[in-house]
């Protein structure tokens, strides 16, 4: 059994600018509303583990996670895996795509960012009970990134 959560946002800034902001893991506490703290020693790269403390899917229950980066395609894709409580595992993709009229090779334009996670594991049915909350968290994170990047001049 799996649970898939996917949300999309359009950010009115070019892919390189959105990518750069997203890859600054140590700034995520200022970007993503549910991230209390995030740390990485060095840069995001395959095999690298980083730390996040999230406000949690359940209110008032913080969650510590340490995902491992699986794949990076510069300015296109970041994929990581993580494990949570009860053996629920997740593979999370962030896909960055040029969007709009300037999409073909221009240094300006907008970015379509897709946040997609596939949850699996023996007790994933429990996560399904929280699916609406997880979806809302993904929306908030993308809105936070949009606000952060678009607000910078």
N, C-alpha and C positions, 0 to 999 in steps of 0.2 A: 504494500500500500504506500502511496505517496500523496503528498500535498504540495501543490505548486501555487506560489504567490508571485504575481507579476504586476508591476506598476510602471508607468511611463511618464516622463515629464519633458517638456520643451523648454530649454533654457536659451535666452536671447543673447548668447555669447558663442564664439567659435569653439570647436572641439578642443583645440590645444589649451585654451584658457580654462575650460571646465575640467579637463583632464588634470591639469596642474593643481587646481584647487582640491580635486578629489584625492589625488595621490599624497597630499600633505596630511598623513594619518594623525600626526601630533596636534593638528588643528581641528580635528573632528568634533571635539567638545564645543567648539564655537560655531560649527556648521550644522550638525545634525541634532535636532531637539532632544532625542532620547539617548544620546551618547553623553554620559557623565564624564567619561575620561577615555582617552585612546592614546596608546604609545607604541612606537616601533623604534627599534635601534637600527638606523640605516634607512633604506628605501624599500618600497614594495617590490618584490621580485619572487619568482618561483622558488618554493621551498622555505620562504621566510614566514615566520610566525609573528603575529602582533597581538596586542591586548586591547580589549574594549570592555568597559563597564557600561552596561545599558540600564536605563531606568527599569526595564523589564516589561515583558508582555503582560504580566499580572501587575496591577497597580501596587505600588509600595514594596515590590520585591525586586531589588536590583539583581542583575544577571551579569556575571563575569564570563567572558568568552575569549578564547585564544585561537582564532582561525589561522589556517596555513594557506598561503597563496599557492595556487596550482598552476596558473597560467596568466601571462600578461602579453597582450598585443598592443604596443604603444598607440595610444589615442583611439583604441578600438574596443578592448576587452580587458577586464580584470575578473578572474575567477578564484574563489577561495572555498575551502571546506572547513566545517566546524562541527563540533558535537556539543549537544546540550544535555539537559537532564533526561533521565530515563532512556539514554541511548539514542535519542532522536538526532539524526545527522542532517546536515544541510550542505548543499552545493549552491553557492551564490554567485551569480554573474551580474556584472555591470557592463552594459553594452553602450558604447558611445558612437553616435552616427551624425554626420552633417545633416542639417535639415533646412529645407526652404530653398529659395531661388539661388542662394550662394553656395549650395551644397557641393558643387563640383569643383573641388580644388581651391576654393577661395579662402582667404585668410580672415574673412569676416563671415557673418551669418549666425545661425542658431545651431544648437545641439539637441538631438533627441537622445535621452538617456533612459535605458531600460534597466530596471532592477528586478531580477528574477531569481527566486530561490526554490529549489526542489528539496523538500523535506522527506526523509525516509527513516525507516527503523521500525522495530517491533511495536513501539507504542506511539507511532505517528498519529494514530486515531485520536489520541489525547490532544495533539496539536491542532487537529481539525476543529476541536471545540473552541479554540482561540483564533481561528482563521480570520475573522473580521478584525480583531485587534491587531494581528500581524499585518494585514493589508493596510490598516490605518497607519501603523508605524512606518511602513514603506513609503506611503504617501507623504507623511511628515518629513521623512529624511530627504526625499526628492525636493519637496518644497523648501526645506532648509538650505539645500545645495543651491537651488535656483535663486533664493533670496540672497545668499552669500555672494554668489558669482555675479549676479546682475547688479547688485548694490555696489560693487567695486568699480571704480573708474580709473 
